[in-house]
Amino acid sequence: MALLSTKGKAPGVYIQEITIPGPLSPASTSNLAIVGPAQSGPLNRPTLLTNIDQFWNIFGDYIEDPYRVYAAHAVNGFFAEGGTECYFVRIGNGAAASLNLADRAGTPQTTLVVTALQEGSPAAATTVRVDDASLATTTVQKAEATMAGLSATISATAADKKSITVTAAGDLANFGPGDTVHLDDGTHQENPVIASINGTTVNLAAAMTNSYTSGTMVYLDPSKKSVNVANAAALANFAPGDSVHLDDGTHG
């Protein structure tokens, strides 16, 4: 409460209440910042500690050699007297050891840098070993099969263009009814379907457009999803899901 001047006013006492600020809140005395050397831990970065065990785990024990350093003593004393929060900043001139690893090119280039997690001589004594290795892998071939000689030389075409004659009957050993074949004499090509085979004669399911007196007949899988092999026993080591490589000397 405060009394105001009544000068210039009618006799009497006038009272006006005004609000005044209360007492200032005292600053906390339980927080502290300490800067000093330590055995280990991050350099030049404030680290919040809430108990002395955190200091021991991060920054190490007391330093007594080559001379006593009191930073750890100060932090321990702070918490021993009831302190709750301490920011510790480790300072020092130590550097983390590192090693540049070069490749084996004609002009070596640094490809990897190994850096110690801690500064000081113990880390500098750490050795690094690099062993030869290959980034390339390959799969060993499990089995091999020879694709059947699905090719025959054409020698004649019937007048009705519904059959062709091949030079050697043995060339037809791996053909059969229902097979789609590709005929080519260098000028004409078409893909008829075999109805039946009799010796060196191949009867077709439908008449052809062209006549062939020379050229070749080869097996053609319209979907390109199958091949025939010369020896079924060679497929014993293959299984569904296997990846295979096909090669005829020209295509692979």
One Martini backbone bead per residue (centre of mass of N, CA, C, O) as a GRO file, in nm:
protein
  252
    1MET     BB    1   0.099   0.033   0.019
    2ALA     BB    2   0.025   0.382  -0.084
    3LEU     BB    3   0.083   0.727  -0.056
    4LEU     BB    4  -0.068   1.012  -0.185
    5SER     BB    5  -0.080   1.306  -0.306
    6THR     BB    6  -0.305   1.607  -0.217
    7LYS     BB    7  -0.231   1.812  -0.410
    8GLY     BB    8  -0.503   1.999  -0.525
    9LYS     BB    9  -0.699   1.884  -0.318
   10ALA     BB   10  -0.913   1.791  -0.119
   11PRO     BB   11  -0.953   1.737   0.182
   12GLY     BB   12  -0.777   1.446   0.270
   13VAL     BB   13  -0.761   1.096   0.218
   14TYR     BB   14  -0.583   0.913  -0.032
   15ILE     BB   15  -0.618   0.578  -0.163
   16GLN     BB   16  -0.379   0.367  -0.351
   17GLU     BB   17  -0.344   0.063  -0.506
   18ILE     BB   18  -0.040  -0.111  -0.584
   19THR     BB   19   0.161  -0.315  -0.782
   20ILE     BB   20   0.439  -0.507  -0.678
   21PRO     BB   21   0.706  -0.674  -0.704
   22GLY     BB   22   0.844  -0.941  -0.608
   23PRO     BB   23   1.069  -1.145  -0.529
   24LEU     BB   24   1.344  -1.276  -0.652
   25SER     BB   25   1.448  -1.548  -0.801
   26PRO     BB   26   1.667  -1.769  -0.737
   27ALA     BB   27   1.937  -1.911  -0.844
   28SER     BB   28   2.061  -2.196  -0.930
   29THR     BB   29   2.296  -2.420  -0.738
   30SER     BB   30   2.279  -2.721  -0.906
   31ASN     BB   31   2.444  -2.597  -1.144
   32LEU     BB   32   2.723  -2.696  -1.367
   33ALA     BB   33   3.043  -2.595  -1.510
   34ILE     BB   34   3.317  -2.792  -1.651
   35VAL     BB   35   3.664  -2.738  -1.738
   36GLY     BB   36   3.874  -3.011  -1.864
   37PRO     BB   37   4.061  -3.270  -1.827
   38ALA     BB   38   4.070  -3.614  -1.959
   39GLN     BB   39   4.103  -3.945  -2.044
   40SER     BB   40   3.820  -3.925  -2.197
   41GLY     BB   41   3.617  -3.843  -2.455
   42PRO     BB   42   3.476  -3.576  -2.568
   43LEU     BB   43   3.572  -3.293  -2.746
   44ASN     BB   44   3.449  -2.979  -2.713
   45ARG     BB   45   3.179  -3.102  -2.555
   46PRO     BB   46   2.900  -3.082  -2.399
   47THR     BB   47   2.817  -3.288  -2.106
   48LEU     BB   48   2.558  -3.433  -1.948
   49LEU     BB   49   2.538  -3.471  -1.590
   50THR     BB   50   2.375  -3.664  -1.300
   51ASN     BB   51   2.638  -3.839  -1.224
   52ILE     BB   52   2.943  -3.984  -1.146
   53ASP     BB   53   2.921  -4.243  -1.323
   54GLN     BB   54   2.913  -4.099  -1.594
   55PHE     BB   55   3.196  -3.989  -1.580
   56TRP     BB   56   3.355  -4.253  -1.558
   57ASN     BB   57   3.240  -4.381  -1.829
   58ILE     BB   58   3.336  -4.136  -2.020
   59PHE     BB   59   3.617  -3.987  -1.871
   60GLY     BB   60   3.712  -4.140  -1.631
   61ASP     BB   61   3.959  -4.106  -1.415
   62TYR     BB   62   4.196  -4.001  -1.244
   63ILE     BB   63   4.467  -3.767  -1.278
   64GLU     BB   64   4.831  -3.829  -1.181
   65ASP     BB   65   4.973  -3.850  -1.474
   66PRO     BB   66   5.232  -3.636  -1.438
   67TYR     BB   67   4.982  -3.490  -1.302
   68ARG     BB   68   4.748  -3.337  -1.124
   69VAL     BB   69   4.393  -3.340  -1.197
   70TYR     BB   70   4.085  -3.161  -1.082
   71ALA     BB   71   3.828  -3.221  -1.249
   72ALA     BB   72   3.723  -3.487  -1.121
   73HIS     BB   73   3.708  -3.377  -0.831
   74ALA     BB   74   3.495  -3.158  -0.887
   75VAL     BB   75   3.267  -3.342  -0.981
   76ASN     BB   76   3.254  -3.521  -0.729
   77GLY     BB   77   3.197  -3.290  -0.527
   78PHE     BB   78   2.934  -3.191  -0.645
   79PHE     BB   79   2.767  -3.455  -0.602
   80ALA     BB   80   2.836  -3.490  -0.295
   81GLU     BB   81   2.675  -3.197  -0.238
   82GLY     BB   82   2.396  -3.230  -0.435
   83GLY     BB   83   2.425  -3.220  -0.718
   84THR     BB   84   2.247  -3.259  -1.048
   85GLU     BB   85   2.396  -3.069  -1.276
   86CYS     BB   86   2.658  -3.135  -1.527
   87TYR     BB   87   2.881  -2.965  -1.741
   88PHE     BB   88   3.122  -3.127  -1.942
   89VAL     BB   89   3.446  -3.011  -2.074
   90ARG     BB   90   3.670  -3.143  -2.282
   91ILE     BB   91   4.018  -3.082  -2.295
   92GLY     BB   92   4.272  -3.077  -2.563
   93ASN     BB   93   4.555  -3.203  -2.789
   94GLY     BB   94   4.443  -3.450  -2.892
   95ALA     BB   95   4.458  -3.718  -3.143
   96ALA     BB   96   4.328  -3.917  -3.376
   97ALA     BB   97   4.417  -4.185  -3.516
   98SER     BB   98   4.526  -4.253  -3.863
   99LEU     BB   99   4.461  -4.436  -4.184
  100ASN     BB  100   4.561  -4.472  -4.516
  101LEU     BB  101   4.405  -4.664  -4.775
  102ALA     BB  102   4.522  -4.813  -5.062
  103ASP     BB  103   4.531  -4.912  -5.365
  104ARG     BB  104   4.658  -5.112  -5.668
  105ALA     BB  105   4.716  -4.906  -5.854
  106GLY     BB  106   4.939  -4.741  -6.037
  107THR     BB  107   4.786  -4.497  -5.890
  108PRO     BB  108   4.734  -4.461  -5.585
  109GLN     BB  109   4.429  -4.462  -5.391
  110THR     BB  110   4.228  -4.352  -5.153
  111THR     BB  111   3.964  -4.574  -5.004
  112LEU     BB  112   4.048  -4.572  -4.685
  113VAL     BB  113   3.968  -4.452  -4.347
  114VAL     BB  114   4.121  -4.501  -4.034
  115THR     BB  115   3.968  -4.422  -3.711
  116ALA     BB  116   3.987  -4.353  -3.398
  117LEU     BB  117   3.780  -4.319  -3.117
  118GLN     BB  118   4.045  -4.229  -2.968
  119GLU     BB  119   4.273  -4.055  -2.811
  120GLY     BB  120   4.605  -4.128  -2.829
  121SER     BB  121   4.845  -4.378  -2.788
  122PRO     BB  122   4.675  -4.640  -2.774
  123ALA     BB  123   4.544  -4.600  -3.058
  124ALA     BB  124   4.816  -4.577  -3.220
  125ALA     BB  125   4.879  -4.899  -3.159
  126THR     BB  126   4.682  -4.983  -3.361
  127THR     BB  127   4.604  -5.233  -3.587
  128VAL     BB  128   4.581  -5.298  -3.946
  129ARG     BB  129   4.398  -5.535  -4.153
  130VAL     BB  130   4.430  -5.649  -4.497
  131ASP     BB  131   4.247  -5.854  -4.708
  132ASP     BB  132   4.198  -6.040  -4.963
  133ALA     BB  133   3.932  -5.981  -5.207
  134SER     BB  134   3.616  -6.057  -5.373
  135LEU     BB  135   3.326  -5.921  -5.542
  136ALA     BB  136   3.317  -6.176  -5.709
  137THR     BB  137   3.081  -6.417  -5.832
  138THR     BB  138   3.012  -6.772  -5.880
  139THR     BB  139   2.873  -7.052  -6.053
  140VAL     BB  140   2.886  -7.373  -6.061
  141GLN     BB  141   2.869  -7.610  -6.283
  142LYS     BB  142   2.656  -7.889  -6.271
  143ALA     BB  143   2.576  -7.929  -6.585
  144GLU     BB  144   2.565  -8.107  -6.912
  145ALA     BB  145   2.406  -8.063  -7.239
  146THR     BB  146   2.326  -8.177  -7.557
  147MET     BB  147   2.189  -8.057  -7.819
  148ALA     BB  148   2.004  -8.141  -8.059
  149GLY     BB  149   2.016  -8.210  -8.410
  150LEU     BB  150   1.781  -7.982  -8.533
  151SER     BB  151   1.868  -8.070  -8.851
  152ALA     BB  152   1.781  -8.046  -9.205
  153THR     BB  153   1.816  -8.134  -9.544
  154ILE     BB  154   1.673  -8.022  -9.828
  155SER     BB  155   1.554  -8.185 -10.153
  156ALA     BB  156   1.223  -8.176 -10.148
  157THR     BB  157   0.888  -8.112 -10.291
  158ALA     BB  158   0.580  -8.158 -10.310
  159ALA     BB  159   0.329  -8.066 -10.518
  160ASP     BB  160   0.124  -8.005 -10.265
  161LYS     BB  161   0.305  -7.891 -10.023
  162LYS     BB  162   0.283  -8.140  -9.775
  163SER     BB  163   0.592  -8.219  -9.837
  164ILE     BB  164   0.924  -8.327  -9.744
  165THR     BB  165   1.266  -8.390  -9.833
  166VAL     BB  166   1.546  -8.545  -9.698
  167THR     BB  167   1.863  -8.659  -9.708
  168ALA     BB  168   1.856  -8.772  -9.394
  169ALA     BB  169   1.700  -8.971  -9.165
  170GLY     BB  170   1.880  -8.910  -8.909
  171ASP     BB  171   1.789  -8.602  -8.887
  172LEU     BB  172   1.485  -8.699  -8.767
  173ALA     BB  173   1.517  -8.818  -8.473
  174ASN     BB  174   1.425  -8.523  -8.321
  175PHE     BB  175   1.157  -8.547  -8.459
  176GLY     BB  176   0.791  -8.471  -8.452
  177PRO     BB  177   0.480  -8.468  -8.404
  178GLY     BB  178   0.392  -8.115  -8.368
  179ASP     BB  179   0.623  -7.981  -8.481
  180THR     BB  180   0.785  -7.682  -8.529
  181VAL     BB  181   0.921  -7.549  -8.832
  182HIS     BB  182   1.203  -7.413  -9.016
  183LEU     BB  183   1.216  -7.280  -9.339
  184ASP     BB  184   1.523  -7.238  -9.555
  185ASP     BB  185   1.662  -7.103  -9.885
  186GLY     BB  186   1.734  -6.774  -9.868
  187THR     BB  187   1.431  -6.664  -9.963
  188HIS     BB  188   1.248  -6.860  -9.802
  189GLN     BB  189   0.998  -6.862  -9.528
  190GLU     BB  190   0.862  -7.109  -9.290
  191ASN     BB  191   0.612  -7.259  -9.032
  192PRO     BB  192   0.546  -7.564  -9.005
  193VAL     BB  193   0.368  -7.867  -8.923
  194ILE     BB  194   0.405  -8.182  -8.810
  195ALA     BB  195   0.237  -8.491  -8.873
  196SER     BB  196   0.465  -8.683  -9.011
  197ILE     BB  197   0.705  -8.966  -9.041
  198ASN     BB  198   0.876  -9.116  -9.344
  199GLY     BB  199   1.178  -9.142  -9.319
  200THR     BB  200   1.252  -8.870  -9.539
  201THR     BB  201   0.952  -8.789  -9.483
  202VAL     BB  202   0.763  -8.485  -9.433
  203ASN     BB  203   0.457  -8.438  -9.299
  204LEU     BB  204   0.208  -8.194  -9.318
  205ALA     BB  205  -0.071  -8.020  -9.194
  206ALA     BB  206  -0.005  -7.808  -9.428
  207ALA     BB  207   0.022  -7.623  -9.684
  208MET     BB  208   0.248  -7.456  -9.852
  209THR     BB  209   0.364  -7.174 -10.020
  210ASN     BB  210   0.636  -7.316 -10.083
  211SER     BB  211   0.914  -7.444 -10.257
  212TYR     BB  212   1.176  -7.701 -10.179
  213THR     BB  213   1.522  -7.799 -10.295
  214SER     BB  214   1.650  -7.639 -10.056
  215GLY     BB  215   1.799  -7.622  -9.745
  216THR     BB  216   1.642  -7.589  -9.417
  217MET     BB  217   1.545  -7.775  -9.116
  218VAL     BB  218   1.418  -7.651  -8.806
  219TYR     BB  219   1.357  -7.628  -8.493
  220LEU     BB  220   1.047  -7.471  -8.349
  221ASP     BB  221   0.965  -7.280  -8.074
  222PRO     BB  222   0.726  -7.050  -8.056
  223SER     BB  223   0.792  -6.974  -7.737
  224LYS     BB  224   1.090  -7.030  -7.650
  225LYS     BB  225   1.059  -7.278  -7.396
  226SER     BB  226   1.227  -7.507  -7.559
  227VAL     BB  227   1.444  -7.801  -7.556
  228ASN     BB  228   1.647  -8.042  -7.703
  229VAL     BB  229   1.819  -8.343  -7.628
  230ALA     BB  230   2.028  -8.609  -7.697
  231ASN     BB  231   2.039  -8.689  -7.372
  232ALA     BB  232   1.842  -8.769  -7.106
  233ALA     BB  233   2.061  -8.836  -6.886
  234ALA     BB  234   2.177  -8.535  -6.872
  235LEU     BB  235   1.913  -8.436  -6.691
  236ALA     BB  236   1.958  -8.546  -6.395
  237ASN     BB  237   2.103  -8.257  -6.283
  238PHE     BB  238   1.836  -8.125  -6.330
  239ALA     BB  239   1.603  -7.854  -6.230
  240PRO     BB  240   1.364  -7.680  -6.126
  241GLY     BB  241   1.496  -7.339  -6.140
  242ASP     BB  242   1.722  -7.354  -6.318
  243SER     BB  243   1.998  -7.207  -6.462
  244VAL     BB  244   2.079  -7.165  -6.809
  245HIS     BB  245   2.316  -7.216  -7.084
  246LEU     BB  246   2.307  -7.127  -7.423
  247ASP     BB  247   2.516  -7.278  -7.697
  248ASP     BB  248   2.615  -7.267  -8.067
  249GLY     BB  249   2.869  -7.049  -8.120
  250THR     BB  250   2.678  -6.782  -8.175
  251HIS     BB  251   2.481  -6.829  -7.945
  252GLY     BB  252   2.433  -6.724  -7.567
   0.00000   0.00000   0.00000
